[in-house]
Amino acid sequence: MLTTIDTVNIRTAARVAEISWFSDLCGGDTGYLGILDNERRANFRHSGDIVLHAERLGFSNVLLPSAYTVGQDVLGFAAGIGPQTSRINLLTAIRTGEMHPPMLARAIATLDHILKGRLTINIINSDLPGLREDPGLRYRRCAETIEILRQAWTQERITFKGEVYQFDMPADPARPYQQNGGPLLYFGGTSEGARDVCARYCDMFLMWPETEESMYETMKDLSARAAGYGRTLDFGLRIHVVPRETEGEAKAYVKKLMSKFDEQRGLEIRGRSEDSRSLGVARQDRLREELADKEGYIEPLLWTGIGKVFSGCGGALVGDPDQILAKLGRYMDMGIRAFIFSGFPLIEEASEFAVHLLHRLPNVSMSVLQGRTPAEEPATPLTTAPLK
């Protein structure tokens, strides 16, 4: 682990963090890793129950993932569950290329109004479902889509001439509820193309769990890249968590989670995801295969067994509340300002986290902190602005 920690150059200087949970729109909630749980299907009821439970517990945000699997379409789900919430933000995953950019800007603006500014966007740049695409094309399309969204949310007209898209059209139909730039954009990726897109355009760089040294080097690199564009970023960490009264109880629960695991079935479940061949997933696999001890730990508390089943985030913090709180403190000292947690099963483990840790963390909403969510209803074409 790092011996000396200096906070990297970030947008949010205050030592706070947005504490988020995760909802199962893509079919992974279970009581045993590697088992598809018939009682916890990714239908609207169960996925919605997770969101509503996270709001009642006090989480600031909830990640709504996207994948071509049996489950919920993210925009449809967010529009359905949004009116049932009143405080929690929805971090809605959007894969660029799936929707015509001006209509995507309009759909996001509509959802932003439904939520009255409690919307954040997780930009995804993986292959479109069913395709193997040229990475260069994906990154160009992603960058151009973000630029079009930004123009749609902040300018009178969308005037864009790129390699993939060209538009000259009014922006009024896409005017969002949020001010000062529209919804915050969260983005994750390990490749050079991903890092450049985030440094140029996005607000929060999301990481998956690695060793402290590796994460710190990534943060310094992204911070320097953003500075090269005259910008600053914040950093977030997507990670699983198993908190219990004692470290022994936490490790015993991990063994229970893995007690029905089958290697071949795990590989089949991993392979369903569009990002299962990505560079980031390969890095998670290398950490688990090359650094982990016989129980799957690559650092004290950081267990990597979850990566045997899920292609994305493959690590979990396992320990007692003080141990996990100290580890989260180290991450915050590095400059992490958002955490997206999960545990299995999702509803029960959200309660465990709330009992042991949520009330001990400096929990904020990034969209409010950064002046995006207005305190009063703004004048937009969907509220009170004069119609043209």
N, C-alpha and C positions, 0 to 999 in steps of 0.2 A: 504494500500500500504506500501511497505518497507520504513522505516524511514532512514536507513543507507544502502548504497550500496557500496560494495567492488567488483571489477571485479574478477570473478573466474579465476583460472589458465587456460589459453587458449593458443592456438597456435599463433594466430595473436594478438600481443600486440597493434599494432597501432589502434587508434579509427576510424576505417573505416568500411564499410559494403558493401556487394554485394547486389545490388538492383535488384530484379527479378520480373517479371510478370508471368502470368499463361495463358496457352492456353487450349481451350476447345476441347480435343480429346474424351471426354467421354459423351458428351451430357448434359451439364448443363447451358450453357449460356442463359440468359433470361433477359427480362425487368421487370419481376414480379416473385418473389420467389414462387416456387410451380407450376409454369406454364412451360410446355415444349414448347419452342418457335419455331414454324415452320420456322421463318425467320432467326434463328440463329442455324442452324443444325451443328452437329459436323462432317461436311464433310471436304474434303481437302481444299476447297476454303476458308471456313470461319475460320477454325483452322489456316490455313496458313496466312490469313489476320491479325489475332491477332499477330502472331509471327513477321511478317514484320512491323506491326504498332509499336509493342514494340521496335523493333530495331531502327526505325526512331526516336522514342521519346528519346532513349538513355538508356534504361534498359540494364543491363549487362548480364542478363541471363533470361531464360524463362522456366518454368516447363512444361514438357509434361507428363501428367499423364497416367496411364494404368489401364484399367478395362475391364471386359467382358460385354460391353454394345455397343449399336449402336454408331459407331464412328470410330476413326482411330487407327490402330495398331501403337504402338509408334515407333518401329524401322523403319517400312516402311515409316511412316510420316516424321520422322527425316531425313531419307535419301532423301526424296523428297523435303523437304523444305530447307535442309541445303545448297545446292548450290545456293539458291536464297538469302542467307544471307552473310554478310561479317564481321560483328563485334560481334553480340550477341552470347553468349553461349547457348547451348541447354542442359537443365537439364532433362535427359531422364530416365523415371521410368522403372526399370527392376525388375520383380518378379522372384526371384530365384526359380528354379525347373521347369520353363517353357521350358528351352532349355538346351541341353547337354552342360556342362560347357566349354569344349575347343572350341566348335562352338560358344558359347556365347562370349567368349574372342575374337574370330576371328571377329565376327559380330561387336562388339564394336570397335575393332581396325580399321576395314574398315570404320565405321562411323567417327571415330576420324580422319582418313586421309581425308575423304570428307570435314570435317569441319576445317581441318588444326589446330587441337588442341583445338577447341572451344566446347569441350564436357565435361559435368559432368554427373555423374550417381547417380540416386536416387534408392538405393536398397530397394526393398519391400519384406516383409516376410509374407504376408497374405496367407490364404488358396488359393490353385489353384482353378480357376473357376470350379464350379460344385462339389467340394469336401469339406468334413469336415475332416481336417487332425489333427494328433497328434501334439501339439505344440512342443514337444521335437524333433520330426522328422524334423519339419520345421526349427527350429533353428540350428540343426546339418547340415541340407542340406544347409542352408544359409551361415553358417560359412565356410563350406567346399567349397562352390562355390566361396566365396570371396577369400579364400586362393589360389584356382586354378587360378582365374583371376590375382591375384597378382604375382604368379609364371609365368604365361604366359606373363605378361607385363614386367617382370624384370629379368628373368632368361633364360638361354640357353635351358633348358628343364623343362617340367612340370613333377615333380616327387612327386606324392601325394598318400598317402595310408590312407584313412579315413574309416568311417563306411558306408558311402553312396557311395562315389566315390573312385576309384583307377586308377591312370594313370602314365605312364612313356612314354613320347612322346616329340618330339621337339616343341619348343615354337615359332619358326620363323613365322608361319602363323598368329600368334596373336600379333605380335609386333606392339604397338600403335605409333601414331604420337607424343603424349606427352611423356616427359622425366621425370626422377626422380620419377618413380612409376606409371606412367600412369594416366588416368582420376581420379579426386577426387571422393570419394565415400561419398554421403550424405545418412543418414539413420535416420528413426524415429521409435519410439515404446516405450511403457510404461512398459511392463513386464520386469521381471528379465532377461529373455533370450534375449530380444531385447537390453537391456542396456549393457549386457555383450558383445554381438556381436559388437555393435558400439564401445565400449571402446577398444576392442581388435584390430579391423580391419579398422574402418572407419575414415573419416576426418572431417565430419560435422554432429552433432546431431541436427536433425530437431524437433521442438516442435510445437504443436498447442497452441493457446492462452488460458491461464489460469490466475489466479490472479498472481500478481508479486511474492508474497511469495511462491506460489506453483512452479512457473517456476524457481525461484532462488534455491529452494531446489533440484529440478531435476538437474539443472546445476552443483551444488556443488557435488551431488552424481556421476554424469557422469565424472566430472573432476577428482574426487578421484579414480574412477574405472580405468580410462585411465592411471593415474599416477601409479597405481598398475601394469600395463603392460609396464611401462617405456615410455608412450606415452602422447601426448597432443591432445586435440580436439578443434575445433571451434564449435559454436552454431548458429543455424539458427531458424527463426520463420516464419511459414506459417500462414498468417493472411489476412483477408479481410479488406478493408478500404473504408470509405466514407468521403472524404474531400470536404468541401464547404467553401464559403467565411465566413459564420457564423455558429456557432453551431446549431442555430435554423434551418437554411437551411439544414444542414446535417441530423438532426433528422426528418425533414419533408420528406426528400428523403427516409429515412428508412421506414417511414410509407407508402409511395407510393409503395416501393418494396413489402411490406407485404399486400397491399390492396386487392389482389386477392387470398390470401393464404387460402388453405383448409387443415385442419389437416390430414384427411385420405389420401389425395393425397400426402401430404408431406411425410408421412410414407412410402407410396409406392415407391416414388422416392429414399428416403434414403435406402430402402431395396435392391436396385439394386446392391450396391457396395459390393465387397468381404470383406471389412473391417468393415461392418456395425455392426458386433458382437464383435469387438475387444475391448480390455481393454481401449485403448486410446479413442475410441468413447464413451464407458461407462463413462469415466471421464468427457468428454465434456458434456454429458447428465446430469450428477450429478451437475456440476457447474451451468448449466442453470436452472435445476429444484429446486435446494436447495439454491442457493445464489442470483439468479437474482431478481431484483425488478420488479414491475408490468410492466415496459416497457422493461424488458429483459436485463438490465445492471448489471454486477457483479462488476464493478469498474467504476469510471468516464471514459467515452469515450468507454468502452469495452462492446459492445452489443453482445448478444449470440443468437439472433433470427435466424441467418442463420443455426444453428444446427438443427432447426426443419425440414430443407429440405435436407441438405447435411450431410452425415455421418462422414466425416473427420473433417476438420477445421470448427469449428462452431462459431467463433467469428469475430467481425469487430471493428476496431477503427472508431468512428463516432465523427466528430468535425470540428473545423476550422483549418487551416494549422498550426498556432502556437501551438494549443493544441496537435495536432497529432505529430508535430515535437518534442515537449517536451517529449511526451510519448515514442517516438522512441529513444530519447536521454537517457531516463532512462533504456530502454532495452539495449542499447549499453553500458551504464555504468556497467550493470550486466555482460556483456561479449558477447552479441549477435553480430555476425559479418556477418550475411546474413539475408535478409528479402525476402520472396516470397509473394508478394501482389496480390490481385485480387479484383474486384468489378463488379457489374452487371448493365448494360451489359459490357462485357469485353473490347471491343474496346473503347467505350465512356468513361468508367471509367479510362482506362489507360491514356487517354488525360487529364481527370480531375486531376489525380495524378501528371502527368508531369507538368501541369500548376502550381499547388499549392505546390508541395513538391520535385519532383525529383531533381531539380537544387539546392536544399538546403541541400542535403545529400551527404556525402563523399562516392561516388559510385565507387567501384572497381570490377575487375574480380578476383575471388579467384584463378582460375587456373593460371592466370598470376602472381598474387602476390606470390603464393607459388611455383613458378618456374616450373610448369608443362608444360605450353604452351611455346614452344621455340620461340625465336625471328626470327630464320631462319629455313628453312626446315631441319629436321634431316635425318641422313642416316638410313633407315629402309629397309626391304625387299620390301616394297611398294613404296620406293622413289629411293635412289641411292646406298644402301648397296649391296655388291656382293652377288649374288644368290648362294646358296649352292646346 
